[in-house]
Amino acid sequence: MTIQWFPGHMTRARREIQDKLKLIDIAIELLDARVPLSSRNPMIDEILLNKPRLILLNKADLADARTTEKWMAYFAGLGHTSLAIDSSTGTRVNEIPVKVKQLLHDKIEKQILKGMKPRAIRGLIVGIPNVGKSTLINRLAGRSIAATGDRPGVTKGQQWIKVGTEMELLDTPGILWPKFEDQLVGQRLAMTGAIREQVLNIEDIAFFAVKELAKRYWPELVERFGLTTAPPSDLDDADEIVRVMEDIGRKRGCLVSGGRVDLEKASGIILRELRAGNLGRISLESPDDLM
Ligand SMILES: Nc1nc2c(ncn2[C@@H]2O[C@H](COP(=O)(O)OP(=O)(O)OP(=O)(O)O)[C@@H](O)[C@H]2O)c(=O)[nH]1
């Protein structure tokens, strides 16, 4: 689901998360492993302040494993512990309570030293729309709980979901906004399907996708679509990208009268297969780009 975010919504979302922070021991920041920077809220450090934090690179099943490793090293460099997971199948999700306990080790020790029986660790999942918050909550809870489509501003009673015996989660995640002002962020999120096609034109999104794929994953493109065309000689030449899109369209029989390629149809195919992971595991951002 895509939400329209206005400055007022952002302020309210931020306040709602900060109210919830008072109730919890740790924030669990969910990012999309394919686009960890673009799926990251630009104000996250200011919002979470000094709350202990675990970063989860979700949808790791769709991302390039080597690039995900690099992202984990990148976040370690910023002082954050991270874990790559797949909430849809549950891969490595059971490591979350373990990591959380490690991160709060000192606090738990202090409680024990004071003779207190440590209570369950309380966590809050935060992330931008479509990053997988509800899927993860349901996975951790072992049953279907989170109302997908929960929106900021809709108050309801706080409920704690038990995750094993030592952890509890707030049932409603904190919804954050992405970095809208950066056009590249919008394009990358659109490629993953996090931003609806109504906002950006489908052919434009597929154009960006083919450009990115030609840059890093040309062999995967050739293999998936059986391309016979040469790679673009200049990635900044729009005609060269469209030539590849047309070849994809021809290979998939997206033709209109006169033998022209139906680019809209071809675009739909490209995006659907990219998002479903049919081209292989693809990361659209790498820490190498930041060098
Ligand atoms: N392949 C894959 N898909 C996932 C994973 N986690 C979530 N998804 C899919 O991503 C889509 C969005 O997941 P949600 O759990 O609804 O995301 P959300 O963050 O709660 O979204 P909002 O309700 O819009 O805030 C759904 O189609 C999920 O099935 C994952 O680890 N791997």
The ligand as an ORCA input file, in Angstrom:
! r2SCAN-3c Opt
* xyz 0 1
  N      10.186    -12.368     -0.990
  C       9.854    -11.817      0.168
  N       8.694    -11.116      0.261
  C       8.370    -10.561      1.446
  C       9.198    -10.680      2.589
  N       8.611    -10.011      3.606
  C       7.468     -9.489      3.128
  N       7.311     -9.819      1.831
  C       6.216     -9.390      0.934
  O       6.249     -7.974      0.840
  C       4.932     -7.431      0.725
  C       4.696     -6.385      1.810
  O       4.694     -7.009      3.085
  P       3.886     -6.417      4.329
  O       4.188     -7.292      5.498
  O       2.476     -6.166      3.981
  O       4.628     -5.020      4.493
  P       4.330     -3.852      5.537
  O       5.640     -3.240      5.856
  O       3.517     -4.361      6.674
  O       3.498     -2.886      4.612
  P       2.453     -1.714      5.000
  O       1.266     -2.394      5.618
  O       2.161     -1.087      3.663
  O       3.136     -0.756      5.925
  C       3.976     -8.615      0.833
  O       3.627     -8.996     -0.481
  C       4.840     -9.703      1.490
  O       4.444    -10.993      1.151
  C      10.437    -11.424      2.445
  O      11.253    -11.551      3.373
  N      10.694    -11.948      1.210
*
